[in-house]
Amino acid sequence: MEKEEILKRYRKTGEDEGKTDVNTQSDLQGFYGLSFLSLLIMGYQIYRELPFGDIPALLFVFLSVGAFFRYKASKENHYLWMSIVTGLLCISLLVWYIIQTW
């Protein structure tokens, strides 16, 4: 793609593809960091025999909300199903955690 074509497309859409790509990659790396720390905390909770279910519920709500907004944007049914399944897992884990700590 030539420079003029890129500039023309940018002016037309008003979207900076480079910035969008950086944001996407940053979010992905942030999720990897969140997942790694979550695994460490869950491992510690299991090792110390502490109630566990709060951290996985947070991870599943992240996946559920993300899948739901992907469904809204694309209308692809597998995103809706993923949203429902991960949402149910989130609620189940949260209820289990509350029962453990009651």
C-alpha positions in Angstrom: 0.0 0.0 0.0 1.3 3.4 -0.9 1.6 6.3 1.5 -1.1 8.3 -0.2 -3.5 5.4 -0.2 -3.0 4.9 3.5 -3.5 8.6 4.3 -6.6 8.6 2.1 -8.1 5.6 4.0 -7.2 7.2 7.4 -8.9 10.5 6.4 -12.0 8.6 5.3 -12.4 6.4 8.4 -10.7 8.6 11.0 -9.2 5.4 12.5 -5.5 5.0 13.0 -4.7 1.4 12.3 -1.3 1.6 14.0 -2.8 2.9 17.2 -5.6 0.3 17.1 -3.0 -2.5 16.6 -0.9 -1.2 19.5 -4.1 -1.0 21.7 -5.1 -4.6 20.7 -1.6 -6.0 21.4 -1.4 -4.1 24.7 -4.7 -5.5 25.9 -3.6 -9.0 24.9 -0.4 -8.7 26.8 -2.3 -7.3 29.8 -4.6 -10.3 29.7 -1.6 -12.6 29.7 -0.2 -10.8 32.8 -3.6 -10.9 34.5 -4.0 -14.7 33.8 -0.5 -15.4 35.0 -1.0 -13.5 38.3 -4.4 -15.2 38.7 -2.9 -18.6 38.4 -0.3 -17.7 41.0 -2.9 -16.5 43.4 -5.2 -19.5 42.8 -2.2 -21.8 43.4 -1.5 -20.1 46.7 -5.1 -20.3 47.7 -5.2 -24.0 47.0 -1.8 -24.7 48.6 -2.9 -22.8 51.8 -6.4 -24.4 51.6 -8.1 -21.0 51.4 -11.5 -20.5 49.8 -11.1 -20.2 46.1 -13.5 -19.2 43.3 -13.2 -15.4 43.4 -10.3 -15.1 41.0 -11.7 -17.6 38.4 -15.0 -15.7 38.6 -13.2 -12.5 37.7 -11.5 -14.2 34.7 -14.8 -15.7 33.5 -16.7 -12.4 33.7 -13.9 -10.8 31.6 -14.4 -13.6 29.0 -18.2 -13.4 29.2 -18.4 -9.6 28.7 -15.8 -9.7 25.9 -17.7 -12.5 24.1 -21.0 -10.7 24.4 -19.7 -7.5 22.8 -18.1 -9.6 20.0 -21.5 -11.1 19.5 -23.1 -7.7 19.4 -20.6 -6.5 16.8 -20.6 -9.6 14.6 -23.9 -11.4 15.3 -21.9 -14.7 15.2 -23.8 -17.3 17.4 -20.7 -18.9 18.9 -19.8 -15.7 20.6 -23.3 -15.6 22.2 -22.9 -19.2 23.4 -19.4 -18.5 24.8 -20.8 -15.5 26.6 -23.6 -17.5 28.2 -21.4 -20.5 29.2 -18.7 -18.3 30.7 -21.3 -16.1 32.4 -22.8 -19.2 34.0 -19.4 -20.4 35.1 -18.7 -17.0 36.6 -22.0 -17.0 38.6 -21.4 -20.6 39.7 -17.9 -19.9 40.9 -19.0 -16.7 42.7 -21.9 -18.6 44.5 -19.4 -21.3 45.4 -17.0 -18.8 46.8 -19.7 -17.0 48.8 -20.9 -20.4 50.3 -17.3 -21.2 51.2 -16.8 -17.9 53.0 -20.2 -17.6 54.6 
